Amino acid sequence: MIRGMTTETTRRPWWIVNAIFDPDGGGADFSYTEGLAARGHPELHIWARPTDGLDPGEDWHFSQRDTCVLLNDLAWRLLDGTLRVGDRWEETYDGGLVTVRFEVGEPVEAASVEAFGARDAPVLPVRWSLDRPPVAPPRALAAAQRVALRSEYDELCALLPPGGVAPPGWALPGRFSAGPRQPYGPRHTMVLARAAQLFSGDVSFWYRLMMSAMLQHQQAPAGHAIAVAHAAARGAGRRDALVRLEEAVHRLRTDLGLTWAVDEVGAALRALLGPVVDEELREAWLDAAGASIESCLLVEAVADEVPDQALTLGQGAVRSSLTTDGRAPGPEWLAPQGVLDRVRALMVRLGSETMVDHARQWDRQVGTEAVQVLGGRTMLGSSHGPTVQLEVDGVTVFGPRKLVREQRRLQAVLQCWVNDLTAVVVHRSVLSDEVVEEFCRACGLPAWLSRELATGCD
């Protein structure tokens, strides 16, 4: 039973949503409202899997949270008089690769849809069908795609230390291949190379990964990226390959911290949680890291087929943890060009030494809402700012030579501040005023820049 989960922000629901789970795992999950009838309205009901259409959705369904949000939004429409029997509409999911068509059916008796909490009230069934790409057979990459994949693979392998040890089944192959019938599809070797980065990670990497993974778990769980990967795999002829990879990653997650990288993972956990770690807490951190690893590898298998938003969400925690200087893990993480130009102009106006002062003040903030929100936006989306080693209109962004000698950490601190400044510009329309105000205040920004960020840099 879930109360009041909704996208409504100005009104509070008085009803509840009963979310019923099928213990047999047969897909008979459903949700319905209870309480609308007390004010003269019918209750609402929706099944987690399709009720109409040709696709039974055996591997696709709405979660309990999904159905709760859907029903709450529909309840407000019903109360406002904008939802009626026979209404039809459609929504897209999974990065636009899946379309769901909804229809409000005629009222039925509560018992006929197992909505027993509705008692004698009429129930409006929300029926729906699923439209997604058909399952295509395995297919070869085009010549240009193979060339690009080989270049990507070689660049990644060049970063791997020699003599790395991998768990059984995860060793790099002797030669590169882009064959479509490899276990994990045409990007099979790239998946293994990405996994090899994990196996070669030191304690500091695992520390960063667990911090990043927990931040992702709290702000934007990786489940959406995994769903997009599966949707893309259908049309790309990689559905079976992705299922095999998912099974292999689940085994890898089970072994996380037990049979490989145990010293590094254990040391990272002790650094995070202290020498005496509660087992439940330990499992929570490992589970968060495992979820980010799973999404990273599954998205890797279809990286050429998913939108950038799914790539950054699915791989952001892992790939950001592989760097220590705050720079974008890849071009997909950079903010749009217009935003980058705007941020560069702000940087020039501030001046190098002033920026360093602001960055140092921001670096002293730990665990605040603004730090968490902006850090998550930067890590999981296209929000990274300009690289601070570049020159902007003839001005050296990083500042005087004496600052360059202040170790690499200062560069990383400045880069992270530039990233968060960029994230404010990119996401100003959806960020709360409190987060933006906290960022401006904590950094000690001048009044002119605080005003620009408060109103949006348009």
C-alpha positions as CSV (number, residue, x, y, z in Angstrom):
1,M,0.0,0.0,0.0
2,I,1.5,3.3,-1.1
3,R,0.1,6.6,-0.1
4,G,0.3,9.8,-2.2
5,M,3.1,9.1,-4.7
6,T,2.3,11.5,-7.5
7,T,3.8,14.0,-9.8
8,E,1.4,16.6,-8.3
9,T,3.3,19.1,-6.3
10,T,0.5,21.5,-5.1
11,R,-2.2,19.2,-3.9
12,R,-2.2,16.3,-1.5
13,P,-4.2,13.1,-2.3
14,W,-6.6,11.8,0.4
15,W,-6.9,8.4,-1.2
16,I,-4.4,5.5,-1.1
17,V,-3.1,3.3,-3.9
18,N,-3.1,-0.5,-3.1
19,A,-0.2,-2.1,-5.0
20,I,-0.8,-5.9,-5.2
21,F,2.2,-8.1,-5.9
22,D,1.8,-11.5,-7.5
23,P,3.8,-13.9,-5.3
24,D,3.9,-16.6,-8.0
25,G,5.8,-14.3,-10.3
26,G,3.3,-14.8,-13.1
27,G,2.9,-11.1,-13.9
28,A,-0.5,-10.7,-12.3
29,D,0.6,-7.6,-10.3
30,F,-1.9,-4.7,-10.3
31,S,-2.8,-1.5,-8.4
32,Y,-6.0,0.3,-7.6
33,T,-7.2,3.4,-5.7
34,E,-9.1,3.3,-2.5
35,G,-10.9,6.4,-1.3
36,L,-12.1,8.2,-4.4
37,A,-15.6,6.6,-4.0
38,A,-15.9,8.4,-0.6
39,R,-16.4,11.6,-2.5
40,G,-18.6,10.2,-5.2
41,H,-16.1,9.1,-7.8
42,P,-15.3,5.6,-9.2
43,E,-12.0,4.0,-8.2
44,L,-9.2,3.4,-10.7
45,H,-7.4,0.1,-11.5
46,I,-4.4,-0.9,-13.7
47,W,-2.6,-4.1,-14.3
48,A,1.2,-4.1,-14.4
49,R,1.3,-6.0,-17.7
50,P,-0.6,-5.2,-20.9
51,T,-4.3,-6.0,-21.1
52,D,-4.6,-5.4,-24.8
53,G,-2.6,-5.7,-28.0
54,L,-0.4,-8.5,-29.4
55,D,2.6,-8.0,-27.1
56,P,2.0,-9.7,-23.8
57,G,4.9,-7.9,-22.2
58,E,6.4,-11.0,-20.7
59,D,9.7,-9.1,-20.2
60,W,8.1,-5.6,-19.7
61,H,5.9,-4.3,-17.0
62,F,5.1,-1.3,-14.9
63,S,6.7,-1.3,-11.4
64,Q,4.6,-0.7,-8.3
65,R,5.9,2.8,-8.2
66,D,5.0,3.3,-11.9
67,T,1.4,2.2,-11.4
68,C,1.1,4.3,-8.2
69,V,2.2,7.5,-10.0
70,L,0.0,6.7,-13.0
71,L,-3.1,6.2,-10.9
72,N,-2.5,9.3,-8.8
73,D,-2.1,11.4,-11.9
74,L,-5.2,9.9,-13.4
75,A,-7.1,10.5,-10.1
76,W,-6.4,14.2,-10.3
77,R,-7.6,14.2,-13.9
78,L,-10.8,12.4,-12.8
79,L,-11.4,14.9,-10.0
80,D,-10.8,17.8,-12.4
81,G,-13.3,16.4,-14.9
82,T,-10.7,15.8,-17.6
83,L,-10.7,12.0,-17.5
84,R,-13.7,10.1,-18.8
85,V,-14.7,6.6,-19.9
86,G,-13.4,6.0,-23.4
87,D,-10.5,8.4,-23.2
88,R,-7.4,7.3,-25.1
89,W,-3.8,8.6,-25.0
90,E,-0.3,7.3,-25.4
91,E,3.0,7.8,-23.6
92,T,6.6,6.8,-24.6
93,Y,9.1,5.1,-22.3
94,D,12.6,3.7,-22.4
95,G,14.2,6.5,-24.3
96,G,11.3,6.8,-26.8
97,L,11.7,3.2,-27.9
98,V,8.5,1.9,-26.3
99,T,5.0,3.3,-26.7
100,V,2.1,2.5,-24.4
101,R,-1.4,3.2,-25.5
102,F,-3.9,3.7,-22.7
103,E,-7.7,3.6,-22.7
104,V,-10.2,4.1,-19.8
105,G,-12.7,1.2,-19.9
106,E,-16.3,1.1,-18.8
107,P,-16.9,0.7,-15.1
108,V,-16.7,-2.9,-13.7
109,E,-17.4,-4.5,-10.4
110,A,-14.5,-4.3,-7.9
111,A,-14.4,-8.1,-7.4
112,S,-14.0,-8.7,-11.2
113,V,-10.5,-7.0,-11.0
114,E,-9.7,-8.2,-7.5
115,A,-10.0,-4.6,-6.2
116,F,-11.5,-5.9,-2.9
117,G,-10.7,-2.7,-1.0
118,A,-13.0,-0.8,-3.3
119,R,-16.0,-2.8,-1.9
120,D,-19.2,-1.9,-3.8
121,A,-17.8,1.1,-5.6
122,P,-17.6,1.0,-9.4
123,V,-14.0,0.7,-10.8
124,L,-12.7,2.2,-14.0
125,P,-10.1,-0.2,-15.5
126,V,-7.2,1.5,-17.2
127,R,-6.4,-0.8,-20.1
128,W,-3.2,-0.6,-22.1
129,S,-1.2,-2.1,-24.9
130,L,2.5,-2.2,-25.6
131,D,4.2,-1.2,-28.9
132,R,7.9,-1.7,-29.1
133,P,10.5,-2.8,-31.7
134,P,10.2,-6.4,-32.8
135,V,12.9,-8.8,-32.0
136,A,15.4,-8.7,-34.8
137,P,17.9,-11.5,-35.6
138,P,21.6,-10.9,-34.9
139,R,23.1,-8.6,-37.6
140,A,26.6,-7.4,-38.4
141,L,27.7,-3.9,-37.9
142,A,28.3,-1.6,-40.9
143,A,31.9,-1.1,-42.0
144,A,32.1,2.4,-40.5
145,Q,30.6,1.1,-37.2
146,R,33.3,-1.7,-37.0
147,V,36.0,0.8,-37.6
148,A,34.7,3.1,-34.9
149,L,34.3,0.2,-32.5
150,R,37.8,-1.0,-33.1
151,S,39.2,2.5,-32.4
152,E,37.1,2.7,-29.2
153,Y,38.3,-0.7,-28.1
154,D,42.0,0.1,-28.8
155,E,41.8,3.4,-26.9
156,L,40.2,1.6,-23.9
157,C,42.7,-1.2,-23.9
158,A,45.6,1.3,-24.0
159,L,44.4,2.5,-20.5
160,L,44.4,-1.0,-19.0
161,P,47.5,-2.0,-16.9
162,P,49.3,-5.1,-18.1
163,G,48.8,-8.4,-16.4
164,G,45.3,-7.8,-15.1
165,V,43.5,-10.7,-13.6
166,A,39.8,-11.3,-14.4
167,P,37.2,-13.6,-12.9
168,P,36.4,-16.8,-14.9
169,G,34.6,-15.9,-18.2
170,W,35.6,-12.3,-18.2
171,A,39.2,-12.4,-19.6
172,L,39.9,-10.3,-22.6
173,P,40.0,-12.3,-25.9
174,G,43.2,-12.8,-27.8
175,R,42.0,-10.6,-30.7
176,F,39.4,-8.1,-31.4
177,S,36.2,-9.1,-33.1
178,A,32.9,-7.4,-34.0
179,G,31.1,-10.6,-35.0
180,P,27.3,-10.3,-34.3
181,R,27.0,-13.8,-32.9
182,Q,29.5,-13.5,-30.0
183,P,28.0,-14.2,-26.6
184,Y,27.4,-10.5,-25.9
185,G,26.8,-9.4,-29.5
186,P,29.1,-7.3,-31.8
187,R,30.3,-5.2,-28.8
188,H,31.3,-8.4,-26.9
189,T,35.0,-7.5,-26.7
190,M,34.2,-3.9,-25.7
191,V,32.1,-5.2,-22.9
192,L,35.0,-7.3,-21.6
193,A,37.4,-4.4,-21.9
194,R,35.0,-2.2,-19.9
195,A,34.8,-4.9,-17.3
196,A,38.6,-5.1,-17.2
197,Q,38.7,-1.5,-16.0
198,L,36.7,-2.6,-12.9
199,F,39.0,-5.6,-12.2
200,S,42.1,-3.4,-12.4
201,G,40.7,-0.8,-10.1
202,D,42.5,0.1,-6.9
203,V,41.1,1.0,-3.5
204,S,40.6,4.6,-4.4
205,F,38.6,3.6,-7.4
206,W,36.3,1.4,-5.4
207,Y,35.9,4.2,-2.8
208,R,34.9,6.6,-5.6
209,L,32.6,4.1,-7.2
210,M,30.7,3.2,-4.1
211,M,30.2,6.9,-3.3
212,S,29.0,7.5,-6.8
213,A,26.8,4.4,-6.9
214,M,25.1,5.4,-3.6
215,L,24.5,8.9,-5.0
216,Q,23.0,7.4,-8.1
217,H,20.9,5.0,-6.0
218,Q,19.5,8.0,-4.1
219,Q,18.9,10.4,-7.0
220,A,18.4,8.4,-10.2
221,P,18.5,4.6,-10.0
222,A,20.0,2.9,-13.0
223,G,16.9,0.8,-13.7
224,H,15.8,3.2,-16.4
225,A,19.1,2.8,-18.3
226,I,18.8,-1.0,-18.1
227,A,15.2,-0.8,-19.5
228,V,16.4,1.4,-22.4
229,A,19.2,-1.1,-23.1
230,H,16.8,-4.0,-23.3
231,A,14.4,-2.0,-25.6
232,A,17.3,-1.0,-27.9
233,A,18.6,-4.6,-28.0
234,R,15.4,-5.9,-29.5
235,G,15.6,-3.9,-32.7
236,A,19.4,-4.2,-32.9
237,G,19.3,-8.0,-32.9
238,R,20.9,-8.3,-29.5
239,R,18.1,-9.3,-27.2
240,D,19.5,-12.8,-26.5
241,A,23.0,-11.4,-26.1
242,L,21.8,-8.9,-23.5
243,V,20.0,-11.6,-21.6
244,R,23.2,-13.7,-21.5
245,L,25.2,-10.6,-20.4
246,E,22.6,-9.8,-17.7
247,E,22.9,-13.3,-16.3
248,A,26.7,-13.2,-16.3
249,V,26.6,-9.8,-14.6
250,H,24.2,-11.1,-11.9
251,R,26.8,-13.8,-11.1
252,L,29.5,-11.2,-11.0
253,R,27.4,-9.1,-8.6
254,T,27.0,-12.1,-6.3
255,D,30.8,-12.5,-6.2
256,L,31.4,-8.8,-5.7
257,G,33.8,-8.4,-2.8
258,L,33.9,-12.1,-2.2
259,T,35.9,-13.8,-4.9
260,W,37.7,-11.0,-6.7
261,A,39.0,-7.5,-5.8
262,V,38.3,-8.5,-2.2
263,D,41.1,-6.5,-0.7
264,E,40.2,-3.3,-2.7
265,V,36.5,-3.6,-2.1
266,G,37.0,-4.4,1.6
267,A,39.4,-1.5,2.1
268,A,37.0,0.9,0.4
269,L,34.1,-0.2,2.6
270,R,36.2,0.2,5.7
271,A,37.2,3.7,4.6
272,L,33.6,4.5,4.0
273,L,31.9,2.8,6.9
274,G,34.6,2.3,9.6
275,P,36.4,-0.8,10.8
276,V,33.3,-2.4,12.3
277,V,30.6,-2.6,9.5
278,D,27.1,-3.7,10.0
279,E,26.3,-6.5,7.5
280,E,23.1,-4.9,6.3
281,L,24.8,-1.6,5.7
282,R,27.7,-3.4,3.9
283,E,25.3,-5.1,1.6
284,A,23.5,-1.8,0.9
285,W,26.7,-0.3,-0.4
286,L,27.7,-3.4,-2.3
287,D,24.3,-3.6,-3.9
288,A,24.4,0.1,-5.0
289,A,27.9,-0.5,-6.6
290,G,26.6,-3.7,-8.2
291,A,23.6,-2.0,-9.7
292,S,25.9,0.7,-11.3
293,I,28.2,-2.0,-12.6
294,E,25.3,-3.9,-14.1
295,S,23.9,-0.8,-15.9
296,C,27.3,0.1,-17.1
297,L,28.0,-3.2,-18.8
298,L,24.5,-3.7,-20.2
299,V,24.5,-0.2,-21.7
300,E,28.0,-0.9,-23.1
301,A,26.6,-3.8,-25.1
302,V,24.2,-1.5,-27.0
303,A,26.1,1.8,-26.6
304,D,25.8,2.4,-30.3
305,E,22.0,2.1,-30.2
306,V,20.9,4.0,-27.1
307,P,20.4,7.8,-26.7
308,D,23.1,9.8,-24.9
309,Q,20.8,10.2,-21.9
310,A,20.7,6.5,-21.3
311,L,24.4,6.2,-21.8
312,T,25.3,8.9,-19.2
313,L,22.8,7.6,-16.8
314,G,23.8,3.9,-17.2
315,Q,27.6,4.5,-17.2
316,G,28.0,7.7,-15.3
317,A,28.8,6.2,-11.8
318,V,31.4,3.8,-13.1
319,R,33.1,5.9,-15.7
320,S,33.2,9.1,-13.6
321,S,34.9,7.0,-10.9
322,L,37.6,6.0,-13.3
323,T,38.8,9.6,-13.5
324,T,40.2,11.8,-10.7
325,D,40.4,15.2,-12.4
326,G,36.7,15.9,-12.8
327,R,36.8,15.9,-16.6
328,A,34.0,14.5,-18.7
329,P,34.3,10.7,-19.0
330,G,33.4,11.0,-22.7
331,P,31.9,13.6,-25.1
332,E,28.4,12.5,-24.2
333,W,28.8,14.0,-20.7
334,L,29.6,17.5,-22.0
335,A,26.9,20.2,-21.8
336,P,25.4,21.5,-25.1
337,Q,27.7,23.7,-27.1
338,G,25.6,26.8,-26.4
339,V,25.9,26.2,-22.6
340,L,29.6,25.6,-22.9
341,D,30.1,29.0,-24.7
342,R,27.9,30.7,-22.0
343,V,30.0,29.2,-19.2
344,R,33.2,30.2,-20.8
345,A,32.0,33.7,-21.0
346,L,31.2,33.7,-17.3
347,M,34.6,32.2,-16.5
348,V,36.4,35.0,-18.4
349,R,34.3,37.6,-16.7
350,L,35.2,36.2,-13.3
351,G,38.9,35.8,-13.9
352,S,41.2,32.9,-13.0
353,E,42.1,33.7,-9.4
354,T,38.5,34.6,-8.5
355,M,37.3,31.3,-9.9
356,V,39.9,29.4,-7.8
357,D,38.7,31.2,-4.7
358,H,35.1,30.2,-5.5
359,A,36.1,26.6,-6.2
360,R,38.0,26.3,-2.9
361,Q,35.0,27.6,-0.9
362,W,32.7,25.1,-2.8
363,D,35.1,22.3,-2.1
364,R,34.6,22.8,1.7
365,Q,30.9,21.9,1.3
366,V,30.3,18.3,2.2
367,G,27.0,16.4,2.1
368,T,24.8,19.4,1.5
369,E,21.7,19.1,-0.8
370,A,23.3,21.3,-3.4
371,V,26.5,19.3,-3.5
372,Q,24.5,16.0,-3.8
373,V,22.0,17.3,-6.5
374,L,24.6,19.1,-8.7
375,G,27.1,16.2,-8.3
376,G,24.4,13.7,-9.5
377,R,23.4,15.9,-12.4
378,T,27.0,16.2,-13.5
379,M,27.8,12.5,-13.1
380,L,24.6,11.1,-14.8
381,G,23.9,13.6,-17.5
382,S,25.3,16.0,-20.2
383,S,26.3,18.6,-17.7
384,H,30.1,18.8,-17.6
385,G,31.7,22.2,-18.2
386,P,34.7,23.3,-20.3
387,T,38.0,21.7,-19.5
388,V,39.9,24.1,-17.3
389,Q,43.3,23.7,-19.1
390,L,41.8,25.4,-22.2
391,E,42.3,29.1,-22.9
392,V,39.2,31.2,-23.2
393,D,39.6,34.3,-25.4
394,G,43.3,34.5,-24.7
395,V,42.9,34.1,-20.9
396,T,44.5,31.1,-19.3
397,V,41.6,29.6,-17.3
398,F,43.6,27.9,-14.8
399,G,45.4,31.0,-13.7
400,P,48.9,32.1,-12.7
401,R,51.8,29.7,-12.8
402,K,52.0,29.5,-9.0
403,L,48.6,28.0,-8.9
404,V,49.5,25.3,-11.4
405,R,52.1,24.1,-9.0
406,E,49.5,23.6,-6.3
407,Q,49.2,19.9,-7.3
408,R,46.7,18.2,-9.4
409,R,44.1,18.4,-6.7
410,L,43.5,22.1,-7.2
411,Q,42.9,21.5,-10.9
412,A,40.3,18.8,-10.0
413,V,38.7,21.2,-7.4
414,L,38.4,23.9,-10.1
415,Q,37.1,21.5,-12.7
416,C,34.4,20.1,-10.3
417,W,33.3,23.7,-9.5
418,V,33.1,24.5,-13.2
419,N,31.1,21.4,-13.8
420,D,28.6,22.3,-11.0
421,L,28.3,25.8,-12.3
422,T,27.5,24.3,-15.7
423,A,25.0,22.0,-14.2
424,V,23.2,25.0,-12.7
425,V,23.0,26.6,-16.1
426,V,21.9,23.4,-17.9
427,H,19.2,22.4,-15.3
428,R,18.1,25.7,-13.9
429,S,14.5,25.2,-15.0
430,V,14.2,22.0,-12.9
431,L,16.4,22.9,-9.9
432,S,14.9,24.3,-6.8
433,D,15.6,27.9,-5.8
434,E,17.0,26.5,-2.6
435,V,19.7,24.5,-4.4
436,V,20.7,27.4,-6.6
437,E,20.8,29.8,-3.7
438,E,22.9,27.4,-1.6
439,F,25.4,27.0,-4.5
440,C,25.7,30.8,-4.9
441,R,26.1,31.4,-1.2
442,A,28.5,28.6,-0.5
443,C,30.8,29.7,-3.3
444,G,30.6,33.3,-2.4
445,L,29.6,34.3,-5.9
446,P,29.4,38.0,-6.8
447,A,25.9,39.5,-6.9
448,W,25.8,39.8,-10.7
449,L,26.4,36.0,-11.2
450,S,24.0,35.0,-8.4
451,R,21.3,37.1,-10.1
452,E,22.0,35.5,-13.5
453,L,21.9,32.0,-12.0
454,A,18.8,32.8,-10.0
455,T,16.9,33.9,-13.1
456,G,18.6,31.6,-15.7
457,C,21.3,32.6,-18.0
458,D,19.2,33.3,-21.1
